[in-house]
Amino acid sequence: MLGEKLKNPDKSSLDDIRLLADLPAAELRGIEQACVWRRFSDHEQIIDRQSKSSDIFFVVEGRVRVVNYSLSGKEITLEDLEPGAHFGELSALDNEPRSASVMALEQCLVAALPQERFLNILRERAEISYRLLRSLAAIVRTSTDRIMDLSTLAANNRVQADLLRQAHAGLVGENQAEIRPIPVHGDIASRVSTTRETVARVLSDLARQNIVERKKDVLLIKDLALLRKMVEEVRGD
């Protein structure tokens, strides 16, 4: 793990880390002091797949991407994480090598908590353990959905399904959603195992049907119900 190691990060705290929500301030300050703080540059690698580190990481500033790579070098995006998220919990729990690589998508600040301290928190704080279990359950559900989509849907339908998943985080009213920032064609292609050209074609088709509209800094889903219907029909939901 590279990155610039910080001795005393200015005004940095774990107050917004969702996994640690509701901990007493004194306990949270103690966890902060136990962390190793590092600042990473745009596209700098944070952890490498198969490495044997066992810390858990908290995203304090910036965004990071969890990825794997095929034997041919093709990048497969698993998840993008925003400030307040965590990663690395699998190796912290089972002591096995990392299951994926993680890189910075922009300049970011990350706090790494040693495995032993993290496991002690789980033993002493049932609410943190329960929150972690819910987080792991969400990962399993998302992975199951993606496996089913890859196995049963054509490439254009997988793009539609990915847009639908992203839209759920940016609902505007009952039938519209905003995806911010505008999704990069290559990122969608990496998530759903297709090409940039296919993504561009699907977005153009959806725009012609007045289902999506590209604006300056947002992709507007104008008819969420119709997009959902299109995905559900091919899934057989």
KACORNOR-V223205 format. One record per residue. N is the residue number from 0. SS is DSSP state (h for helix, s for strand, l for the rest). D_FIRST is the distance of its C-alpha to the first C-alpha in whole Angstrom. Layout:
n:N ss:SS d_first:D_FIRST
n:N ss:SS d_first:D_FIRST
This chain:
n:0 ss:l d_first:0
n:1 ss:l d_first:4
n:2 ss:l d_first:7
n:3 ss:s d_first:10
n:4 ss:s d_first:10
n:5 ss:s d_first:14
n:6 ss:l d_first:16
n:7 ss:l d_first:19
n:8 ss:l d_first:18
n:9 ss:l d_first:22
n:10 ss:l d_first:23
n:11 ss:l d_first:20
n:12 ss:l d_first:21
n:13 ss:l d_first:21
n:14 ss:l d_first:24
n:15 ss:l d_first:24
n:16 ss:l d_first:21
n:17 ss:h d_first:24
n:18 ss:h d_first:23
n:19 ss:h d_first:24
n:20 ss:l d_first:27
n:21 ss:l d_first:30
n:22 ss:l d_first:28
n:23 ss:l d_first:30
n:24 ss:h d_first:29
n:25 ss:h d_first:29
n:26 ss:h d_first:27
n:27 ss:h d_first:24
n:28 ss:h d_first:24
n:29 ss:h d_first:23
n:30 ss:h d_first:20
n:31 ss:h d_first:19
n:32 ss:h d_first:19
n:33 ss:h d_first:18
n:34 ss:s d_first:14
n:35 ss:s d_first:11
n:36 ss:s d_first:12
n:37 ss:s d_first:10
n:38 ss:s d_first:11
n:39 ss:s d_first:10
n:40 ss:l d_first:13
n:41 ss:l d_first:15
n:42 ss:l d_first:13
n:43 ss:l d_first:10
n:44 ss:s d_first:7
n:45 ss:s d_first:6
n:46 ss:s d_first:6
n:47 ss:l d_first:8
n:48 ss:l d_first:11
n:49 ss:l d_first:13
n:50 ss:l d_first:9
n:51 ss:l d_first:11
n:52 ss:l d_first:9
n:53 ss:l d_first:12
n:54 ss:l d_first:11
n:55 ss:s d_first:13
n:56 ss:s d_first:12
n:57 ss:s d_first:15
n:58 ss:s d_first:15
n:59 ss:s d_first:17
n:60 ss:s d_first:18
n:61 ss:l d_first:17
n:62 ss:l d_first:17
n:63 ss:s d_first:14
n:64 ss:s d_first:15
n:65 ss:s d_first:15
n:66 ss:s d_first:16
n:67 ss:s d_first:17
n:68 ss:s d_first:18
n:69 ss:l d_first:21
n:70 ss:l d_first:22
n:71 ss:l d_first:24
n:72 ss:l d_first:21
n:73 ss:l d_first:22
n:74 ss:s d_first:20
n:75 ss:s d_first:21
n:76 ss:s d_first:20
n:77 ss:s d_first:20
n:78 ss:s d_first:20
n:79 ss:s d_first:19
n:80 ss:s d_first:18
n:81 ss:l d_first:20
n:82 ss:l d_first:19
n:83 ss:l d_first:21
n:84 ss:l d_first:19
n:85 ss:s d_first:16
n:86 ss:s d_first:14
n:87 ss:l d_first:13
n:88 ss:h d_first:16
n:89 ss:h d_first:17
n:90 ss:h d_first:15
n:91 ss:h d_first:16
n:92 ss:h d_first:19
n:93 ss:h d_first:20
n:94 ss:l d_first:17
n:95 ss:l d_first:17
n:96 ss:l d_first:14
n:97 ss:l d_first:12
n:98 ss:l d_first:15
n:99 ss:l d_first:14
n:100 ss:s d_first:11
n:101 ss:s d_first:10
n:102 ss:s d_first:10
n:103 ss:s d_first:12
n:104 ss:l d_first:16
n:105 ss:l d_first:16
n:106 ss:l d_first:15
n:107 ss:s d_first:14
n:108 ss:s d_first:13
n:109 ss:s d_first:12
n:110 ss:s d_first:12
n:111 ss:s d_first:11
n:112 ss:s d_first:14
n:113 ss:l d_first:14
n:114 ss:h d_first:16
n:115 ss:h d_first:19
n:116 ss:h d_first:19
n:117 ss:h d_first:19
n:118 ss:h d_first:21
n:119 ss:h d_first:24
n:120 ss:h d_first:24
n:121 ss:h d_first:25
n:122 ss:h d_first:27
n:123 ss:h d_first:29
n:124 ss:l d_first:29
n:125 ss:h d_first:31
n:126 ss:h d_first:30
n:127 ss:h d_first:26
n:128 ss:h d_first:27
n:129 ss:h d_first:29
n:130 ss:h d_first:27
n:131 ss:h d_first:24
n:132 ss:h d_first:27
n:133 ss:h d_first:28
n:134 ss:h d_first:25
n:135 ss:h d_first:24
n:136 ss:h d_first:28
n:137 ss:h d_first:27
n:138 ss:h d_first:24
n:139 ss:h d_first:27
n:140 ss:h d_first:30
n:141 ss:h d_first:28
n:142 ss:h d_first:26
n:143 ss:h d_first:30
n:144 ss:h d_first:31
n:145 ss:h d_first:29
n:146 ss:h d_first:30
n:147 ss:h d_first:34
n:148 ss:h d_first:34
n:149 ss:h d_first:32
n:150 ss:h d_first:35
n:151 ss:h d_first:38
n:152 ss:l d_first:37
n:153 ss:l d_first:38
n:154 ss:h d_first:35
n:155 ss:h d_first:37
n:156 ss:h d_first:38
n:157 ss:h d_first:34
n:158 ss:h d_first:33
n:159 ss:h d_first:36
n:160 ss:h d_first:34
n:161 ss:h d_first:31
n:162 ss:h d_first:33
n:163 ss:h d_first:35
n:164 ss:h d_first:31
n:165 ss:h d_first:30
n:166 ss:h d_first:33
n:167 ss:h d_first:34
n:168 ss:h d_first:31
n:169 ss:h d_first:33
n:170 ss:s d_first:37
n:171 ss:s d_first:40
n:172 ss:l d_first:43
n:173 ss:l d_first:44
n:174 ss:l d_first:44
n:175 ss:s d_first:41
n:176 ss:s d_first:37
n:177 ss:s d_first:35
n:178 ss:s d_first:32
n:179 ss:l d_first:29
n:180 ss:l d_first:28
n:181 ss:l d_first:30
n:182 ss:l d_first:28
n:183 ss:l d_first:27
n:184 ss:h d_first:29
n:185 ss:h d_first:26
n:186 ss:h d_first:24
n:187 ss:h d_first:27
n:188 ss:h d_first:28
n:189 ss:h d_first:24
n:190 ss:h d_first:25
n:191 ss:h d_first:28
n:192 ss:l d_first:28
n:193 ss:l d_first:30
n:194 ss:l d_first:31
n:195 ss:h d_first:31
n:196 ss:h d_first:35
n:197 ss:h d_first:35
n:198 ss:h d_first:33
n:199 ss:h d_first:35
n:200 ss:h d_first:39
n:201 ss:h d_first:38
n:202 ss:h d_first:37
n:203 ss:h d_first:41
n:204 ss:h d_first:43
n:205 ss:h d_first:42
n:206 ss:h d_first:42
n:207 ss:h d_first:46
n:208 ss:l d_first:47
n:209 ss:l d_first:46
n:210 ss:l d_first:43
n:211 ss:s d_first:40
n:212 ss:s d_first:40
n:213 ss:s d_first:38
n:214 ss:l d_first:38
n:215 ss:l d_first:36
n:216 ss:l d_first:33
n:217 ss:l d_first:34
n:218 ss:s d_first:35
n:219 ss:s d_first:38
n:220 ss:s d_first:39
n:221 ss:l d_first:43
n:222 ss:l d_first:44
n:223 ss:h d_first:41
n:224 ss:h d_first:44
n:225 ss:h d_first:45
n:226 ss:h d_first:41
n:227 ss:h d_first:41
n:228 ss:h d_first:44
n:229 ss:h d_first:43
n:230 ss:h d_first:40
n:231 ss:h d_first:42
n:232 ss:h d_first:45
n:233 ss:h d_first:43
n:234 ss:h d_first:41
n:235 ss:l d_first:44
n:236 ss:l d_first:43
